[in-house]
Amino acid sequence: MKTCLITGASGFIGGHLARTLARNDSPTSWQLRLVGRHPERFMQGAGITQHAIGTLDAGTDWSQSGVLQGVDVVVHTAARVHLLHDKDTPTDALVQYRRTNTEGTLQLARQAALAGVRRFVFLSTIGVHGNGQNQAYQETDTPAPHSPYAQSKFEAEQGLLALSAHTGMEVVVIRPPLVYGPNAPGNFARLAAVVRRGLPLPLGSIQNSRSWVSVDNLVDFIQCCLVHPAAANQIFLVSDGEDLSTPALIRRMGLAMHQPARLLPLPLPLLRWGAACVGKQAMLHQLTSTLQADIRKARTVLAWAPPWTLDAGLAKTFSHTTPTP
């Protein structure tokens, strides 16, 4: 039986991954070592151990706890993420993001390599490519990180690939778009709250196209990357395989909630003016721009396909009944 260490195991993606790998129907049996900021949220069970690690930065000593000894694969989901209330300047924010997302990641990876870990799976972001373009991004596109967060993730990717070349530890980089699912944080949660309350959203005139990925599809892809030989030292984009405009997504959310979505067709220039007045330009851009992921590499190299449709993912998100993929 192999051992998998999951960082960020008390978070949205890491917690979902831990619960999935612990199930008896998981394709591969795993011993799990869970690391996160909130140990009280960790799942418990046979073959699961919990470890408390302090601040994730260049000074984190993973060797003292022995948490890396005997580990086959590390899945690194822990990160400092986007914070809409973050008041730092871009320069200050980059320093903070680098401390956790770049320096903390590379510190963990170096010690994992020393401990004999075979593979290191890193959750990055589609934001490494940029903030949108007219055609879908591919892994071969020139990176153009559009934010301090994306820049810190890109620098971590580069450091991991260099470390792999030096040590032989396999690295897999995954760049997802917005991840949704039960209890998803961020903009998706805000949209869901507005739709649930029946409030109007002024996004009816938006004609963009965006990729999305359910947490179930992302976790399924991570499971593939844990064991597939062809995943070694590769970068992958991942999505549900169905791109939608933001208004179309909101309507699908409403259907899944059995709640009519109310969309007002306000012109985009008016929306931009309003967003500028309240300091929400970044949020508006995320909701109105085009940002697509081409997942042909995942399909061809790993023979992977999303097991959940977007509608099935939304149904699971907003229902206590789990639909069949």
Buried (B, 14 or more C-beta within 10 A) or exposed (E): EBBBBBBBBBBBBBBBBBBBBBEEEEEEEBBBBBBBBEEEEBBEEEEBBBBEBEEBBBEBEBEEEEBBEBBBBBBBBBBBBBEEEBEEEEEEBBEBBBBBBBBBBBBBBBBBBEBEBBBBBBBBBBBBBBBBBEEBBEBEBEBBBBBBBBBBBBBBBBBBBEBBEEBEBBBBBBBBBBBBBBEBEBBBEEBBEBBEEEEEBBBBBBEBBBBBBBBBBBBBBBBBBBEBEEBBBBBBBBBBBBBBBBBBBBBBBBBBBEBEBBBEEBEBEEBBEEBEEEEBEBBBBBBBBBBBBBBEBBEEBBEBEBEBBBBBBBBBBBEEEEBEE
